[in-house]
Amino acid sequence: MTIQSILGAIVIGAVIGAIGRLLLPGRQAIGWILTIVVGIVAALLGTLLAQVLGVQTTPGIDWIELVMQVVLAIVGVGLVAGLRRGTRI
């Protein structure tokens, strides 16, 4: 892995996490750093899932893969927010 690929993953993860957080209804009690981490994980899992399902890579934006990543980010943000809400005193 190069510095460029790591920075790219952080930027893409931030965007995917932010989109997932914006599309999830209600208020999420998690910070932006945790949102970025969830977004990075969602982006990686979405890409892996797309490859496993045989989604073809196309020139330009891979919309199916992007939708998978955003859906996983929504689920991830919801899970993390729910877990954090349960641990508060």
OpenMM code with the backbone's topology and positions (N, CA, C; nanometers):
from openmm import Vec3, app, unit

residues = "MET THR ILE GLN SER ILE LEU GLY ALA ILE VAL ILE GLY ALA VAL ILE GLY ALA ILE GLY ARG LEU LEU LEU PRO GLY ARG GLN ALA ILE GLY TRP ILE LEU THR ILE VAL VAL GLY ILE VAL ALA ALA LEU LEU GLY THR LEU LEU ALA GLN VAL LEU GLY VAL GLN THR THR PRO GLY ILE ASP TRP ILE GLU LEU VAL MET GLN VAL VAL LEU ALA ILE VAL GLY VAL GLY LEU VAL ALA GLY LEU ARG ARG GLY THR ARG ILE".split()
positions = [
    Vec3(0.0840, -0.1186, 0.0000),
    Vec3(0.0000, 0.0000, 0.0000),
    Vec3(0.0878, 0.1240, 0.0000),
    Vec3(0.0478, 0.2187, -0.0810),
    Vec3(0.1212, 0.3435, -0.0879),
    Vec3(0.0490, 0.4502, -0.0054),
    Vec3(0.1164, 0.5602, 0.0146),
    Vec3(0.0565, 0.6731, 0.0867),
    Vec3(-0.0666, 0.7230, 0.0117),
    Vec3(-0.0592, 0.7236, -0.1218),
    Vec3(-0.1731, 0.7688, -0.2019),
    Vec3(-0.2945, 0.6792, -0.1814),
    Vec3(-0.2749, 0.5477, -0.1776),
    Vec3(-0.3891, 0.4579, -0.1606),
    Vec3(-0.4481, 0.4707, -0.0202),
    Vec3(-0.3636, 0.4941, 0.0800),
    Vec3(-0.4136, 0.5136, 0.2161),
    Vec3(-0.4924, 0.6433, 0.2253),
    Vec3(-0.4376, 0.7514, 0.1691),
    Vec3(-0.5097, 0.8790, 0.1700),
    Vec3(-0.6385, 0.8698, 0.0888),
    Vec3(-0.6343, 0.7982, -0.0225),
    Vec3(-0.7549, 0.7783, -0.1025),
    Vec3(-0.8618, 0.7034, -0.0250),
    Vec3(-0.8216, 0.6007, 0.0494),
    Vec3(-0.9166, 0.5243, 0.1302),
    Vec3(-0.9781, 0.6116, 0.2388),
    Vec3(-0.8981, 0.6998, 0.2978),
    Vec3(-0.9506, 0.7889, 0.4015),
    Vec3(-1.0505, 0.8872, 0.3420),
    Vec3(-1.0179, 0.9442, 0.2267),
    Vec3(-1.1081, 1.0407, 0.1635),
    Vec3(-1.2378, 0.9728, 0.1195),
    Vec3(-1.2251, 0.8588, 0.0525),
    Vec3(-1.3446, 0.7863, 0.0075),
    Vec3(-1.4256, 0.7398, 0.1279),
    Vec3(-1.3568, 0.6918, 0.2316),
    Vec3(-1.4262, 0.6497, 0.3530),
    Vec3(-1.5001, 0.7632, 0.4197),
    Vec3(-1.4388, 0.8807, 0.4202),
    Vec3(-1.5048, 0.9982, 0.4785),
    Vec3(-1.6312, 1.0328, 0.4008),
    Vec3(-1.6224, 1.0286, 0.2700),
    Vec3(-1.7387, 1.0611, 0.1865),
    Vec3(-1.8484, 0.9554, 0.2043),
    Vec3(-1.8109, 0.8283, 0.1974),
    Vec3(-1.9094, 0.7200, 0.2132),
    Vec3(-1.9716, 0.7260, 0.3529),
    Vec3(-1.8900, 0.7465, 0.4556),
    Vec3(-1.9414, 0.7563, 0.5919),
    Vec3(-2.0352, 0.8745, 0.6098),
    Vec3(-1.9975, 0.9887, 0.5526),
    Vec3(-2.0821, 1.1080, 0.5636),
    Vec3(-2.2149, 1.0882, 0.4918),
    Vec3(-2.2111, 1.0270, 0.3753),
    Vec3(-2.3364, 0.9999, 0.3021),
    Vec3(-2.4234, 0.9037, 0.3820),
    Vec3(-2.3612, 0.7991, 0.4352),
    Vec3(-2.4379, 0.7042, 0.5173),
    Vec3(-2.4992, 0.7703, 0.6389),
    Vec3(-2.4230, 0.8584, 0.7020),
    Vec3(-2.4730, 0.9281, 0.8206),
    Vec3(-2.5863, 1.0238, 0.7846),
    Vec3(-2.5735, 1.0918, 0.6717),
    Vec3(-2.6788, 1.1849, 0.6288),
    Vec3(-2.8071, 1.1132, 0.5900),
    Vec3(-2.7956, 0.9945, 0.5326),
    Vec3(-2.9142, 0.9212, 0.4887),
    Vec3(-2.9825, 0.8444, 0.6015),
    Vec3(-2.9132, 0.8244, 0.7131),
    Vec3(-2.9722, 0.7550, 0.8274),
    Vec3(-3.0592, 0.8532, 0.9046),
    Vec3(-3.1877, 0.8224, 0.9191),
    Vec3(-3.2746, 0.9168, 0.9895),
    Vec3(-3.2396, 0.9255, 1.1380),
    Vec3(-3.2676, 1.0398, 1.1951),
    Vec3(-3.2430, 1.0603, 1.3375),
    Vec3(-3.1026, 1.1124, 1.3630),
    Vec3(-3.0743, 1.1263, 1.4904),
    Vec3(-2.9443, 1.1790, 1.5314),
    Vec3(-2.8543, 1.0634, 1.5735),
    Vec3(-2.7308, 1.0668, 1.5269),
    Vec3(-2.6341, 0.9641, 1.5619),
    Vec3(-2.5344, 1.0225, 1.6617),
    Vec3(-2.5135, 0.9510, 1.7699),
    Vec3(-2.4250, 0.9994, 1.8767),
    Vec3(-2.2825, 0.9488, 1.8557),
    Vec3(-2.2299, 0.9682, 1.7352),
    Vec3(-2.0911, 0.9304, 1.7085),
    Vec3(-2.0209, 1.0493, 1.6442),
    Vec3(-1.8907, 1.0564, 1.6640),
    Vec3(-1.8126, 1.1666, 1.6091),
    Vec3(-1.7755, 1.1428, 1.4640),
    Vec3(-1.7120, 1.2437, 1.4067),
    Vec3(-1.6752, 1.2353, 1.2657),
    Vec3(-1.5618, 1.1371, 1.2405),
    Vec3(-1.4708, 1.1231, 1.3353),
    Vec3(-1.3610, 1.0270, 1.3155),
    Vec3(-1.4164, 0.8859, 1.3093),
    Vec3(-1.5083, 0.8543, 1.3984),
    Vec3(-1.5707, 0.7218, 1.3964),
    Vec3(-1.6550, 0.7040, 1.2701),
    Vec3(-1.7178, 0.8107, 1.2235),
    Vec3(-1.7929, 0.8054, 1.0976),
    Vec3(-1.7002, 0.7731, 0.9811),
    Vec3(-1.5815, 0.8335, 0.9797),
    Vec3(-1.4839, 0.8062, 0.8739),
    Vec3(-1.4377, 0.6614, 0.8802),
    Vec3(-1.4122, 0.6117, 1.0010),
    Vec3(-1.3697, 0.4715, 1.0165),
    Vec3(-1.4786, 0.3774, 0.9661),
    Vec3(-1.6028, 0.4042, 1.0028),
    Vec3(-1.7145, 0.3220, 0.9536),
    Vec3(-1.7227, 0.3316, 0.8015),
    Vec3(-1.7017, 0.4502, 0.7467),
    Vec3(-1.7050, 0.4690, 0.6016),
    Vec3(-1.5951, 0.3921, 0.5309),
    Vec3(-1.4746, 0.3913, 0.5883),
    Vec3(-1.3638, 0.3161, 0.5290),
    Vec3(-1.3960, 0.1668, 0.5287),
    Vec3(-1.4447, 0.1165, 0.6415),
    Vec3(-1.4809, -0.0258, 0.6497),
    Vec3(-1.5931, -0.0575, 0.5512),
    Vec3(-1.6932, 0.0296, 0.5418),
    Vec3(-1.8045, 0.0078, 0.4492),
    Vec3(-1.7565, 0.0095, 0.3043),
    Vec3(-1.6642, 0.0995, 0.2730),
    Vec3(-1.6116, 0.1066, 0.1362),
    Vec3(-1.5358, -0.0213, 0.1013),
    Vec3(-1.4536, -0.0686, 0.1934),
    Vec3(-1.3788, -0.1918, 0.1682),
    Vec3(-1.4712, -0.3131, 0.1572),
    Vec3(-1.5663, -0.3233, 0.2501),
    Vec3(-1.6603, -0.4366, 0.2452),
    Vec3(-1.7503, -0.4303, 0.1218),
    Vec3(-1.7911, -0.3103, 0.0834),
    Vec3(-1.8743, -0.2944, -0.0364),
    Vec3(-1.8009, -0.3361, -0.1622),
    Vec3(-1.6726, -0.3007, -0.1706),
    Vec3(-1.5918, -0.3423, -0.2851),
    Vec3(-1.5748, -0.4934, -0.2861),
    Vec3(-1.5469, -0.5510, -0.1695),
    Vec3(-1.5315, -0.6963, -0.1594),
    Vec3(-1.6613, -0.7677, -0.1964),
    Vec3(-1.7731, -0.7180, -0.1462),
    Vec3(-1.9031, -0.7782, -0.1767),
    Vec3(-1.9339, -0.7696, -0.3256),
    Vec3(-1.9029, -0.6569, -0.3871),
    Vec3(-1.9256, -0.6410, -0.5311),
    Vec3(-1.8418, -0.7402, -0.6102),
    Vec3(-1.7183, -0.7629, -0.5678),
    Vec3(-1.6328, -0.8591, -0.6368),
    Vec3(-1.6843, -1.0009, -0.6192),
    Vec3(-1.7292, -1.0342, -0.4983),
    Vec3(-1.7820, -1.1686, -0.4722),
    Vec3(-1.9084, -1.1935, -0.5548),
    Vec3(-1.9926, -1.0917, -0.5664),
    Vec3(-2.1171, -1.1058, -0.6429),
    Vec3(-2.0959, -1.0956, -0.7934),
    Vec3(-1.9741, -1.0639, -0.8350),
    Vec3(-1.9439, -1.0585, -0.9775),
    Vec3(-1.9881, -0.9309, -1.0467),
    Vec3(-2.0006, -0.8227, -0.9718),
    Vec3(-2.0361, -0.6940, -1.0323),
    Vec3(-1.9180, -0.6490, -1.1180),
    Vec3(-1.9456, -0.6198, -1.2428),
    Vec3(-1.8411, -0.5818, -1.3364),
    Vec3(-1.7896, -0.4414, -1.3080),
    Vec3(-1.6590, -0.4256, -1.3182),
    Vec3(-1.5985, -0.2938, -1.3077),
    Vec3(-1.6143, -0.2238, -1.4415),
    Vec3(-1.6675, -0.1037, -1.4372),
    Vec3(-1.6926, -0.0291, -1.5598),
    Vec3(-1.6120, 0.1000, -1.5578),
    Vec3(-1.5895, 0.1580, -1.6757),
    Vec3(-1.5239, 0.2886, -1.6755),
    Vec3(-1.6158, 0.3924, -1.6113),
    Vec3(-1.5582, 0.4799, -1.5347),
    Vec3(-1.6391, 0.5811, -1.4677),
    Vec3(-1.6799, 0.5335, -1.3301),
    Vec3(-1.7982, 0.5696, -1.2874),
    Vec3(-1.8475, 0.5374, -1.1538),
    Vec3(-1.9176, 0.4026, -1.1574),
    Vec3(-1.8793, 0.3149, -1.0660),
    Vec3(-1.9477, 0.1859, -1.0508),
    Vec3(-2.0647, 0.2061, -0.9547),
    Vec3(-2.1814, 0.2316, -1.0105),
    Vec3(-2.2971, 0.2704, -0.9300),
    Vec3(-2.3431, 0.1593, -0.8369),
    Vec3(-2.3414, 0.0354, -0.8836),
    Vec3(-2.3871, -0.0754, -0.7990),
    Vec3(-2.2953, -0.0888, -0.6775),
    Vec3(-2.1647, -0.0825, -0.7010),
    Vec3(-2.0684, -0.0914, -0.5911),
    Vec3(-2.0847, 0.0268, -0.4954),
    Vec3(-2.1067, 0.1448, -0.5487),
    Vec3(-2.1251, 0.2637, -0.4656),
    Vec3(-2.2491, 0.2508, -0.3781),
    Vec3(-2.3573, 0.2000, -0.4347),
    Vec3(-2.4805, 0.1802, -0.3562),
    Vec3(-2.4562, 0.0791, -0.2450),
    Vec3(-2.3835, -0.0283, -0.2757),
    Vec3(-2.3503, -0.1274, -0.1720),
    Vec3(-2.2703, -0.0628, -0.0594),
    Vec3(-2.1744, 0.0202, -0.0946),
    Vec3(-2.0905, 0.0858, 0.0056),
    Vec3(-2.1728, 0.1800, 0.0930),
    Vec3(-2.2617, 0.2561, 0.0316),
    Vec3(-2.3436, 0.3506, 0.1083),
    Vec3(-2.4409, 0.2759, 0.1997),
    Vec3(-2.5024, 0.1695, 0.1502),
    Vec3(-2.5939, 0.0903, 0.2335),
    Vec3(-2.5186, 0.0310, 0.3523),
    Vec3(-2.3987, -0.0213, 0.3275),
    Vec3(-2.3185, -0.0745, 0.4375),
    Vec3(-2.2788, 0.0356, 0.5355),
    Vec3(-2.2535, 0.1551, 0.4861),
    Vec3(-2.2209, 0.2679, 0.5747),
    Vec3(-2.3415, 0.3061, 0.6604),
    Vec3(-2.4598, 0.3065, 0.6015),
    Vec3(-2.5821, 0.3358, 0.6779),
    Vec3(-2.5993, 0.2336, 0.7896),
    Vec3(-2.5842, 0.1066, 0.7555),
    Vec3(-2.5974, 0.0001, 0.8554),
    Vec3(-2.4888, 0.0150, 0.9619),
    Vec3(-2.3652, 0.0409, 0.9189),
    Vec3(-2.2547, 0.0549, 1.0134),
    Vec3(-2.2715, 0.1718, 1.1075),
    Vec3(-2.3108, 0.2862, 1.0544),
    Vec3(-2.3323, 0.4040, 1.1396),
    Vec3(-2.4454, 0.3766, 1.2378),
    Vec3(-2.5513, 0.3123, 1.1907),
    Vec3(-2.6632, 0.2784, 1.2795),
    Vec3(-2.6214, 0.1833, 1.3909),
    Vec3(-2.5425, 0.0823, 1.3557),
    Vec3(-2.4958, -0.0133, 1.4571),
    Vec3(-2.4043, 0.0533, 1.5598),
    Vec3(-2.3091, 0.1305, 1.5106),
    Vec3(-2.2151, 0.1968, 1.6020),
    Vec3(-2.2878, 0.2975, 1.6907),
    Vec3(-2.3789, 0.3738, 1.6327),
    Vec3(-2.4548, 0.4706, 1.7124),
    Vec3(-2.5394, 0.3990, 1.8170),
    Vec3(-2.5997, 0.2865, 1.7799),
    Vec3(-2.6794, 0.2090, 1.8749),
    Vec3(-2.5951, 0.1511, 1.9875),
    Vec3(-2.4761, 0.1020, 1.9528),
    Vec3(-2.3872, 0.0484, 2.0552),
    Vec3(-2.3370, 0.1582, 2.1484),
    Vec3(-2.3059, 0.2738, 2.0939),
    Vec3(-2.2575, 0.3847, 2.1756),
    Vec3(-2.3696, 0.4385, 2.2649),
    Vec3(-2.4902, 0.4376, 2.2152),
    Vec3(-2.6038, 0.4861, 2.2958),
    Vec3(-2.6262, 0.3937, 2.4136),
    Vec3(-2.6063, 0.2631, 2.3923),
    Vec3(-2.6269, 0.1657, 2.4986),
    Vec3(-2.5206, 0.1703, 2.6068),
    Vec3(-2.4032, 0.2283, 2.5784),
    Vec3(-2.2954, 0.2308, 2.6776),
    Vec3(-2.2901, 0.3602, 2.7563),
    Vec3(-2.3740, 0.4543, 2.7247),
    Vec3(-2.3720, 0.5822, 2.7972),
    Vec3(-2.4368, 0.5676, 2.9336),
    Vec3(-2.3861, 0.6451, 3.0272),
    Vec3(-2.4413, 0.6410, 3.1645),
    Vec3(-2.5243, 0.7645, 3.1876),
] * unit.nanometer
topology = app.Topology()
chain = topology.addChain("A")
for resn in residues:
    res = topology.addResidue(resn, chain)
    for name in ("N", "CA", "C"):
        topology.addAtom(name, app.Element.getBySymbol(name[0]), res)
